Amino acid sequence: MSARRFVLYRREDVSGLSGEGIVAEGVQFSNGKCALSWLGPLTSVVVYDDIEVVRKVHGHDGKTEVRLVDCLEESTSQ
């Protein structure tokens, strides 16, 4: 596996801080670790052990989803 990009897409902002739509960009490295860069006025970069941790921490019961960018681009270019 090589590194792959993803975004966090938020349908509802439960915290009132990050907004809705694409709120963060991320990359999952070949070892499974993920780096997540928050967009908007309160920016930070955070590293997580794997993509499931990102989903558990930021999913907010389905209000935010991880969307794999590279998979989307591959499926639309075929």
N, C-alpha and C positions, 0 to 999 in steps of 0.2 A: 504494500500500500504506500502511496506517496501522500504528501500533504494535500488536504482539501479545504476549500473555503466554505464558510457558512455565514448566515446572518441570523440575528434574532428578530423575528417579526412579532410585534406586540399588537394584539387586537384591542386590549384594554389596559390602561396604565393604572394598576392598583396602588402604586406608591405616589403617583402624582409628580414624579420627578423625571422620568425618561421619555414620556410621550407615547405616541402610537405609531405604527408602521415599523420600518426598519430602525431599530434603536441601537444595534451593535453589530460589528463585523468580527468574524472570528476565523481562525484556522485550526484545523486538527492535524497535528503532526503524525508522521508514520509510527511513532511509538504510542499513539493514542492521546497524548497530552494535548490540551487546547489552550490557545491564547484568545482572549476576548477583549476587543477594544470598543468602549462605549462611545457613541456619537452624542452630539448635543452639547449643552452648556456645562455639564458635569462629566468630564471625561476621565477615564482611567483605563489601564490595561491590566487584566487579571489572568493568571494561569490556573487551569483546573486539571485534575488528574485524567479526566476523560469526558466525552460528550454527554454521557448520562448524568454526570454531576452538574454540568451546565443546565441540562433539562430540569433536574430536580430543584436546583437553586432558583432558576429564573422562569420556570414554566408557569407558575401561578395558576395551577389547576386548569391548564389548557388555554389560558389567556395570552400566552406567549409561546411561539413555536420556533424550533430550530429548522431553518431552511437551508439545505445544502446547495450552494451556488454552482459548484462545478458539475454536479449531477444534472441540474436544470439546464446548464449550457450544453452539455453533451446530448441530452434528450431532444433539445430543440434544434440542434445542428445536424441531426441525422435525417 
